[in-house]
Amino acid sequence: MSYYTAPVEDMSFVLKEVVEIEKLCNEIGLDASTVDIIDTVLDAAGKLAKEEIEPINKTGDSEGLKIDSSGKITTATGFKEAYQHFVEGGWGSLQFSPNYGGQGVPFVVAASVQEMWHSANMSWGLCPLLTQGAVEAITLNANEELKQRYLPKLISGEWSGTMNLTEGDAGTDVGSLKTRATPNGDHYLIRGQKIYITWGEHDMSENIIHLVLARLPNSPQGVKGISLFLVPKILVNDDGSLGESNDLKALSIEHKIGIHACPTCVMSYGEEDGAIGYLVGEENRGIQCMFTMMNNARLTVGLQGVSVSERAYQQALSFCNERVQGIAPGFQEPGPIARHPDVQRMLANMKSITEASRALAYSACAEVDYSGSDLPTELLEKHKRKLGVLTPVVKGWCTETAQEVASVSLQCHGGMGYVEETGIAQILRDARILPIYEGTNGIQAMDLVGRKIISDDGLGVRELILEMQECVEAPSLTKLISTSQIDRFKKSLDDLEETVSIITKNSDDKEFTGKIAFDTLMMIGTISAAWQMLLSVERASVAFKNNTSSSEFLKEKIETAKHYLDFIMPRYLSNFSTISACTN
């Protein structure tokens, strides 16, 4: 079993050269000195991930969680201590407003750090991920009193946060939820049960702030009658100190395929007097409020896909360089299986998918920063359209490819991969949740086709296609990437343009658009990731000329991009063929 080491060089390269973090900061009015601290931040985060968070990953998987008769949950050995060091280091506050104790760092930089947490230990990393979402929802929707009372402790990580949507009969159809909220003076009384609540109860933070969707009396049916409420585990006094326990508890924890050390809870609210909650945003606007939390959460789930891919690739690379079997072509003696051509193919597939998904995910996260800025209206709307397109693509494509990379990593291990001791089985089990939660990938695909392509007549995707076309016109690319590879990429953009036209022409046929939605998502993901690999090659060339990157890094990036273009990008043709066939 290998141990995780954060790929700091590639992360730093993507942030500085591909995302162009200095340009981003200058354009949206953030402190451009961020670029000067990136390497320091990445190195420090990598150290925490490697020395404290990763070592408790396997033990957490085998040990799991304990819940007592009162609903109190005890986390696996070492989890609480690692979380305290996370809090002490200020890691939870990176991207949030200094007005409430945050550091004001760009979201995309914070995302790169989150990638490390999830590679090292996905069960553990889900706790700060959910807290991040709660902070975003409160920041954008709550009144100032709630912000002042709850944000500082959430941002510091002293308190954690959750989202409570799902019920037994209300999954994707969240509009059918039955949890009730009754007005009671300056607050509301919440009664009902929620399921699949990630980190709904635990012992790592001194308070847990639940964001709960519930229905007010006489509210409209369906999603138009749902409101959002802030429901603390422990009530907070006017002076900010903790008061009495609220009327809520965990009834049980789910026994899952993976992420065993992450408490996925059935939560009960208001079994006695009613759980005290506070309205966030306007009445009957809960779905809109929650989506401010969920959209970025979907991006960070896509980022978890990158994390899984990186961890699985590192595991396979280590094993294949150590495992001696057979005599490979061109050699006279037995050697490591990494010498064999088919193993090299698998390793190269994993590496190219991982680097492409990282660049694509970071690119989307940068759009969060642009979209939340004060740019001129026309430019701001363009960034929002780009973010709208990339969010379901990153969530869907990066988590689907993570399944592949984890599975191929297991394959590289042979029979040893099928036993728990090597650790790859846990990676594969943990990864399986990614295409499911925060909206299944089928939902992401329908969102992409319905809300992001049909609703604006394909404008957002066509703007993305134009940006990709401009990338391949860079003169330096033709010296680094073959003409035939560039021509194939240009052809993929033509096919994507045709796909958008097919969808918009058949927009009224819901059965058709539903059937081709997933293929559309995977097609856009595969092509967009190819674009990011080409962009990475061009930027690595510039960095080498500017003496900010090595010739070895440039050579490796070119080889990885070429492999992606030859072995991964052609997969989009299957998606395009399916979409075209469905029109007949």
N, C-alpha and C positions, 0 to 999 in steps of 0.2 A: 504493500500500500504506500503510495506517495503522499507527500504533504504539499498543501497549497502555497504557492508563492505568487503574490500579485504581479501581473504583467505590467509593471509600472512604465517601462519604456514605451510600450504600445499605447497605453492609456494617455500618457503625457503627449505623445505624438498626435493622437486623435484630437485631444483638447486644443493643443497649441496650433497645429497645422491644418487639420481638416475642419474642425469647428471654427477655428480662428478666434480663440477666446479673447484675445486683446482687441480685435476689431469689434466683437460682440459687446464688450464692456464699454468701449468708446461710443458705440452707436446708441446704446440704451441708457447711458449715464451712470454706469457702475464704476467702481474704482478699478482702473486698469492695472493697478499693482497686483491684482489677483494673479496675473500671469507669472509674477515673480515668486509666488509662494506655492504654485501648483506642485512642483516636484517635492517640496517639503511636506505638503499635505498628503500627497500620495505615498511617500515613504513612511510617514508616521502611521497612516491608516493601514498600510500593508503590514507594518510591524505588529499592530494590534490584532489584525486579522490572523496573521500567521502564528503569533505567540500565545494568544489568549482565546480567540473565537474558534479557530479551526481545531485545536486539540480537544475541545469538548463536543465536537460534531458526532463522531462515531459513538462515544460513550453516551451521549444524549439520545442517540437513535436506539441503543440497546436498553438504556435505563428507562426512558420515557418519563411519564408524569404520575403524580399521586394526587388523588382527590379524596377529601374526608367527607363525613356525613353532613357537615355544614356547608359544603361547597367550596372550601378553601383548597387551592391547588398548590402543590409544591413542585417546582421545576427541577430539572436534572442537575446533577452535581456540577458546579462551576458556572452555571448560567447566570445566576444572580451576581456573582463576583465580576464576571466579564462585563455584565451590563453596567455595573457601578463604575468600572473603569471607562466605559463608553461615555457615561454621563460626565465623569470628572474631566474627560478630554474635550468636552464641548462638541462632540461629533454630531449630536442631534440638532444642533442649532445653525449649521453651516449656511443654509440657503434662506433663512427666515429673516424677517424685518428686525433691524436693530431697535425699533420702537418697543419691541416686546422681548428683547434679550437675544435676538438672532445676530448672526455675523454678516448678513447681507452678501454672501458669496453666490455667484450664479448657480441656478438649479443644475445645470449640466455638470458643474464641478462636483456638487454634492452627489449627483447620480454616479459619477465614477467611483466615489468612495463606497456608495451603496453596493455597487457591483462586487466589491471585495467582501462585504459582509455576507452576501448570499453565496458567493463561491466558497467561502470558508465554512459557512454553517447556515443553511437556508432556514431551518427551524428558528434559530435565534434571530436572524435578520428580519423575520417577519414582524417582530415587535416594533422596532423603530420605523418600519415601512408603514404600518397602520397608524402610528402616531403622527407621522408626516402628513398622512391624508386627513387626519382629524384637525391638525393645525391649519391646513389649507382651507378646509370647509368653514371653520370658525372664523378665520381671517377674512374670508370673502363674504360671509353671510351674517355673522352674529352682530349684536349691538356692542357698543364700546364697553359697557359694563361687563359683559361676558368675556370679551377679549382681555380686558385688564385682569380679570379674576383667574382665567384659566390658561391663557396663552403662555405666560412666562414659564410656568412649571412644565407645560407640555413641550415647549421648545427646548428647555434645558434637559428634558428626558427624565426629570424627577417623577413626573406623572406620565403615563402612557395613554394611548387612545385606541378606540375601536370603531368599526362601522357595523351597524345592526340593521340589515335589510331582510334577510331570508327567514321565512317561516315554513312550517311543515307543508302547507298548501300554497305557499307563495315563494316560488323560486325566481325563475326568469319573469314570470307573471307577477311582479311585485305589487301590482295594483290590487291584488286580491288579499293583501295582508289584513290581519284582524287585530293587531295590537292597538289598544285604545289610549287616548290621552284626554283627560278631563280637566277643564280649567279649575284652579283652586287658589284664588288670590293672585299673588305675583308669580305663581308657578303652575305646573300641571302635574297630575297624577297619572303615571304610566302603568298600564297593566297588559301583560301578554307574554308570549314566549318567542324567542328567536333561536335559530339553529345555525350551525357552522360559523360561530363567531370566533374569529382568529384572535388569540391572546385575550379572550374575554375575561379570564380570571387568572391570576398568577401572583408570585411573591417577589417580582423583580423591581417594581416601582411602588411608591407609597400610596398612590391613588391611581384609579383607572377611569378615564373619561369616555363614556359610551355615547356615541351619536346614534340615535334610535329613530327609525321611521315609524310613525303611528298615525292613527286616524282620529280626528276630532269629532265630537258629536255633530250630527247633521251635515257632515262634510260630503261633497260630491262622491259618487262612486268612482272606482278605478284610480289611476295614478293622479288624477286632478284633485283628489281629496286627501292626499297624504302630506303630512307635515314632518319637520325634522326637530328633534329635541336633544338637548345636551343633558345626559343623566350621569352624574358622578357616582362612583362606587361609594365614596365617602363624601358627605356634604361638606361644603367649604364655608367657613364663617366669614363675616364681613371683613375681618382683619386679615384674611387669607390663610388662617390656620385651619387645620382639619377638625371637623366636628363629629357628628354621629354617622354611623353607617346608614346608607340608603337601603330601601326595601328592594334589594335585588341580589341574586346569587346565581352561581353556576349549578345546574342540576346534574350535569354529567359532561364527560369529555368523549369525543369520538375516537374510535379505534381505527386508524387510517392505514392505508397502504404505505405511506411515507410521512415525512415531516413529523416523526413520532414525538419529538421533544417540543413541538409547538402545540399548546392547548387550544384545540378547536372545540368550542363549548356550546352546549345548549344553555341559554340564559333565560332566567325567569325574572320578570319585573312585576312588582306589586302584588305578591301573594298575600300580604297582610293589609297595610294601609294604603298601598300605592307607592310606587317609586317616584320621588320628586324629580321633575325634569323642567328644563327651561327652553322655550321656543327659540330656534335658530332660524333667522330669516322670517319670511311672511307665512301666515297660515296657508295651508294647501299648496305650498311651493316647495315641499320637502324633496321631491325628486330633482328639481332644478338645483337645489342646494347641495344635495348629495352628489350630483354629477360633477360639481367642482372638485369634489374629493376623488371621485372615481376615475375621471379622465387621466389625471396624473398617476393614479394608482395603476391604471392599465399600462401606462408607459413603464412604470417601475416593475410590473410583472414581466413585460417584455425584456426589461433589463435583467430580471432573474433568469430568463432564458439564456442571455449572454453569459451570466455567471455560471450556470450549469454547464454550458458548452465549454467554457474555459477550464473549469475544474475537471470535466470528463476528459478533455484533450490532454491536460497535464498528466492525469492518471495513466492514460494510454501511452503517452510518449515515454514516461518513466518505465513502465512495464516492458514496452517493446524494445527499449534499449538495454534492458537487463536480462530478458528471457532469451536463452540460447536454445535454438532449435534448427537443425538442418543446415544445409549449405546453400546459400543464395547464389543466383546467377552472377558470374564474375569473380567468385571467391573459391578458394581451395579447401577451406576448413569451416566447421560449424561456427556460427556466430549469432548475434542477437537477431531476433525476428524483424527488427526494424530494417534490415538489409533487403528483405524480400519485397518484390515489386507490389504485390497486392496489399501488403501491410503499409507500404509507403503511400499507396493510393488512399487507404483509409485514413492515415494520419494527415495527409494533405487535404483531404475532404474536410476533416474536423477542423484543422487549422484555418482554412480559407473561410469556412462558414462562420467560425467564431470571430475572426477579425472583421469580416463583412458585417456581421450582426452588431458588433460593438460600434463600428463607425455609423451604422444606420440608426442605432438606438441613441447614441450621443447627438447625432444630427437632429433627431426629433426632440430630445431634451433641450437643445439649444433654442428650438422654436418656442418652448415654454417661456424662456427668458424674453425672447423678442415679443411674444404675444402679450406679456404682462407689462410691457413698457409704455412709454408715452410717445412713441413714434407717430409721424403724421398718419392720419386716418387711412389713406389709401394703402400705404405700405404696411400698416398694422393689420389691416384686413387680409392682405396677401399672406402675411406670416400666419395668421389664424387659420386660413384655408390650408396652408401647408401642414400645420400642426394637426388639423382635423383629418387630413388624409393619412398622415404618418402614424397617428396614434393607434388605430386598429391594425395597421400593417405591422408595426413594431410588436404590439401585443400578440398578434396572431402568428406572423412569420417567425419571429425570434423564439417563440415557445414551441412551435412545430419543429423547427430545425433543432432545438435543444433535445427533443425526443430522439431525433436521429443521431445526433452526436453522442448522446449518452448510450444509446443502443450500440452504435459502432464501437465505442470505447469498450463496452462489455465484450463485443465480438473479438476485439484485439486481444483480450485476455484469454480467449478460448474457454475451456472448461473452468479455469480458475476464476473467470468473471462471474460464473453462476453460483459461486459460494460467497457467503457474506464477508469472509475474512479479508478479501482484497479491497472492499469498500466501494467498488463500482456499482454493486447492486443497490446500495443505499442511494447513490446519485441518481440512478434510473428510477427508483421508487419515488424519491423526492420530486423529481422532475415532472412526474405524471400529472400533478395537480395544475401545472401552469396553463395548459390549454383549456382548463375548466373554470378556475375562479376568476373573479372580476369580469364576468361575462364570458361565456364559452367562445371559442374561436368562430363558431358558426354565427353567434350574435355579432362578433366583431366584423365578420364578413358582410352581414346584412346591413350593419351600420355604415360600412364603407360604401357599399353600392347604393343604398337607399338615401342616407343622409349626406354623404360626401361626394357622390358622383351625380345621382339623379337630381338631387335638390338644387344644385347649381349648374346643371347641364354640363357637368364634366369640367368646369372651370379650374378647380383646384388641382385635379390630376393633370390637366393640360399644361398648367403653369409648371408643375413638377417635371413634366416631359420636356418642356422648353429649357428648364434649368439643366436637365441631364444632357440635352443636345449641346448646350453651350460648353459643358465640361469636356466633351470629346473633341471639341475644336481646338483645344490647347495644343500648340505646335510641339511641345516637348513630349506629348504622349506618343506620337508616331515614331519617336526615336526609342521608346521604351516598350511599347506594346505593338504587336504585329498589326499590319493593315487588315488582315482577315479577321482578327479578333475584334478590332474596332468596328469593322463593317458589320459583324454579327451583332454587336451591341446596338448599332444604329438600326439594324433591322428589328431588334426587339422593341425599340421605341416606336417604330412604325406599327408593329403588331399591337402594342399597347394603345396607341392612338385609335386603331381600328376597333379594339375591344371597347373603349369608351364610347365610340360611335354606336356600336351594336347595343350597348346598354341603354344609352339615351334614346335610341330609336324604339326600343322595346320596353320603355320605362313603365308602361301601364300593365304589362304582363307580369304580375307578381309571382306566378309560378316559375316563369323563366328566370327572373332576376334572383329568386331564391335559390334556384338550382345552380346557377353559375357564380354565386357570390363568393364561395370559398375558393374556387379556381381563380377568380379575379384577385382576391387578396393575396394568394400565393404567387400569382404572376407578378403583381406589382412589387411584392416583397423581394422576389428573386432578382428582378430587374433593378430595383432601387439599390439593393445590396451590391450588385455589379457596378453600378454608378459610383457607389462609395469606395469600392476597391480601385476603380480607375482614378478617382479623385485622390485617393491615398497615394497612388503611385506618382501622380503629378506633383503633389505636395511634398512627398519624400524627396523627389528630385530637386525641388527648390530648396528644401531644408539642407540637402547635401551641399548644394552650391553655396549656401550661406553659412556653411560650417556649423550647423546646428543639428546635424544628423550624420551618421557614419555611412560609408560606402556599403558596409555589410548589411546595415538596416535597409538601405535602398534596394540592394540585390534581393534580399529576402522578401521585401514587400512586392517587388516585381514578380518573383516566382510564385508567390501566393496569389496575386491577382490573376496571373495567367492561368493558374490551375483553376481558380474559380470560374473564369471565363470559358474554359474548355470543358470542365467536368460538372459544374453546378448550374451555371446560367442556362444551358440548353434545356433544363427541366421546365422552363416556362412554356416551351413549345407544346408540352402535353396539356398544360392549362389552356393555352390558346386554342388548341385543337378541340378540346371539350367545349369551350365557349362557342366556337364557330359551328360545331356540329349541332349544338342545341338550338341554333337558329333555323335549322332545316326541318 
